[in-house]
Amino acid sequence: MELQFAKWQGTGNDFILIDDRQGRFPSDDLDLVRRLCHRHFGIGSDGLILVRAPHEAGTTFHMEFLNPDGSRSFCGNGSRCAFAFWSGLMDGASTARFTAIDGVHEARWDRDVVTVSMRDTGPVRTYDDDPQADFVHTGSPHELVHVDDPDRVDVCAEGARRRHAPRHAPGGSNVNFVQVSLGAVRMRTYERGVEDETLSCGTGVVAAALSALHRGLAVAPVTVHTRGGVLRVDARAVPAGFAHVSLHGPVREVFRGVIDLSA
């Protein structure tokens, strides 16, 4: 069986994109998902995305996102790449309304930038026993650790330790190391499901921006610098948390290919 795919990246967060509008990809075959995402024995990526037929009336497609370990979640950068990929299938459609694991999202092209709406969030919580750390769920759970210099953090070691902390049981959390200076955020992320540092994480970028807003260190829109590039987050504080949240940034197709799944 041959499988056609495209490889996309959003600020260094890279994904395998598959046109699965016919629903033929065996998404329950987690060994296959893990093999395709493996950087030595497969295509290699931070996740696999299936663009499927709409699941709800009034939407244009459904995005199914699988982490390299086969687990499912929402992915901010992945959703921006999924929209751009779908747009290409639709002869350059400029807007879309789509579903993902956490509900309905909207996306659009803003010149060469893709903007995606994020779900409203609850309040950012600061830990009583760890006042430099916040937590917020932005479609995926995120811990935000405010540090003097993210470049001096052993992200893999410290991220793995915090990711599996008892307070994040049973599913664990993504962990972000954040520095805010002059209203802009600089950050690094350890992603659960990838179990490694990634060059960027869309839901983590949103979480870091909300943490900076919560602490009064920034005003919206917030510019966020990751190792893979620069993104922007807009949001409005409301009594329940944050609303009108959106993620803005570049995306790019890296290559297209065909892989023989029987090999």
N, C-alpha and C positions, 0 to 999 in steps of 0.2 A: 504494500500500500504506500503510495506516494502522497505526501502532505505538502501543500503550498502554504507558505507563511511569509510574513513581512517582519522585519526587525525595526523597532522604533525606539527612540530615547527622548526623554524629557529631562533636561538638565542632568544628564548622565544616568538617570534611572532608566534601565533598558528592559524592553519587553518583547516577547514573541506575540504577534497579532495573527489571528486566524479568522478567516471569513467562515463562520459556522452558521450562517442563516438557514441552512438546511438541517441543522441539528444532528450532524453525523459524527462529530468528534466525540470519542469515548471519554467524557470528562470524569467518569468514575474510575478510570484506569490511572490511579495515582502513580504507579510505577512509570507509566509513559510520561506523565507530566513531569515527574522528577528527572527522567532521562533527558527530555527535551530542554529543560532549564539548566542542566548540568553544563558547566563551562568547559569540561574536558571531554565528556562523552556524548554531548548533545549539541544543541545550537548555542545555549548559554544565555541566561537572562536573569533579571530580578523578579520575573513572574511571567505567566502565560495568560493571555487574554483572548477569550472567545467573543466575537461580535455575533450575536444571535438575533433572530427575529424578535419583534416586540413581544413583551409579556403583558403589557397593559394597554388599554385603549388610550389614544392620545400621545403615545410615545413612538419613537422611530426605530429604536433598537434596544437590546438588552446586553449589558456587559457582564460577562462571567469572568471573575479574576481568580486565578489560582497562584498561590505562592510557590516557590521552588520546592517546598516540602510537601506540596499537595493540599495544604490548608486553604480555605477561602476567606477573603476579606474584601473590604473596599480599598481602592488605591487611587489617590488623588492624581499623581502623575500618570498612572496607567489609564485613568479615565480620560485625561486630556489626549493621550496618544490614541486611545480607542476612538474618540470622536474624530480625530484627524484621519485615521485609517478609514472609518466609516464614510467620512466626507469624500474621500477619494473614490470609494465604491459608488457614491451617489453623484459623481461628476462635479464635485466641489461644493456641496451643500454648505451653507454658511452657519446654520444653526441646527440644533437638535435637542430633543427632550428624550432622555433615556432612563432606564432602570438599572440598578445595581443591587448588590446584596443589602444595602442600607436604605433603599427607596429610590425616589425619582430625583434626577439631576437635569440641569440644563447646561448646554455648552454652546460656544460660538467662537468664530474666528474674529480676532481684533487685529487686522493686518496679518502679521506673521506670528501672532501670539494666540494661544488657545486659553479661553477663560471657561472655567467650570464652576457651577454653583455647588456648594457644600451644604450638608444638612445643618440645621440649627443645633447648637450644643448646649449642654448644661453649663453650670459655672465651672471655672477653673478652680481646682482645690489645691491649697498649699498644705503640705504635711506638717502637723504639729511637731513631730520628732525629726523633721528634716526640712527646715525652713527655706532652704535653697532649691527645693524640688516641688514642682507642681504636677498635677495630673488633669487631663481632659480627654474626652472621647470625641474624636472628629471623624467618625466612620470607622476608625481603628483606635485602640487605646494607646495613649502616649504619656510617658513620664518626661518631664522637662527639668533638667538639672542645670541650674545657672552656675557657670564656672568663670574663672578669670580669663582662661584661654582654651578654647576647644582643641587647638592643635597640640596641647600638652597632655591631653587625656588619652589613656589607653582605651580606645573606644570598644574594642572587641572584648577585653577582659572586664572592664567596668560595666559595659553594656550588658554582657551576658549575666553578670552577677545581679544587676538590678532587674533585668528582664524576668528572671525567675524568682524574684522576691515574694515572700508569702502574701504580701498585701495585693499582689497581682494575680493570685491564684483564682481559678484554675488555668486560665488561658494564657497568662503572662501579658507582657506589655512591650511595646516599642520603647526605646530609650533615646532621648535626644540631649545633647550637651550644647548649651546655649550661652552666648554672650551678647548682650545688648549694649550698643554704643551709639550715642547721638541719634537715637530713635530707630536704628537699623539693627537687624539680627544677623549674627553669624553662628552657624551651627554644624554639628555632625550627628549622624543618626546610626544607631544599631537597630536593625529591623528584625522583628520576630518573623518566622517563616522563611526568611533568607538566612538568618542566624549569622549575620556578618554586618559590617559597615557597608552602607550603600552611599553612592555619590550624592544622592538626593532622595527625599521622601516627601511626597505631596501632602499627605495627611499630617506628617511630622512638621512640615513647614507651617501649615495652618495652626497646628497646636502651639508651635513656638511663638508665632505672631500673637495668638490669643493670650499666651502666658505673659508676653511683654506688655500687651494692653492691660491685662489684669493687674500687673504690678505698677502700672503708670509709667512705664519706661519708653513707651512709643505711642503714636497716634496713627489711626488708620488713614490711608492704606499703609501697610508695613512692608518695607523692603527686606527680603530675607536672602542672605548669601549662603549657599551650600557649596560643597566641594565641586559639584557639577555645574553650577551656574546660579543665576539670580532669578528669584520669583517674587511675586507681589501678592499680598493677602489683604482683602478688604473685609470688614466686619463691623457690626454695630452692637454695642453693649445693650442688653435688655435685662429686665429684672431676673429672668430665668437663666441667663447666660449670655450667649451671643447669637445674633440672627443676621440674615443677609450676608452670609459668609461666602466668599468666592476666592478662587485660586487662579492666578494669571501667570503664564510663562510660555517659553518657546518649546516646540517639539520638532522632531526631525526624523524622517525615515532614513535608516542606516543602509539597509539592503533588503532585497527579496530573494527567496530561494525555494527549493524543493528538497525535502528530506525523505529518504526511503525508510519507512518505519519497520520494514522486514529485515533490514541489514543488522 
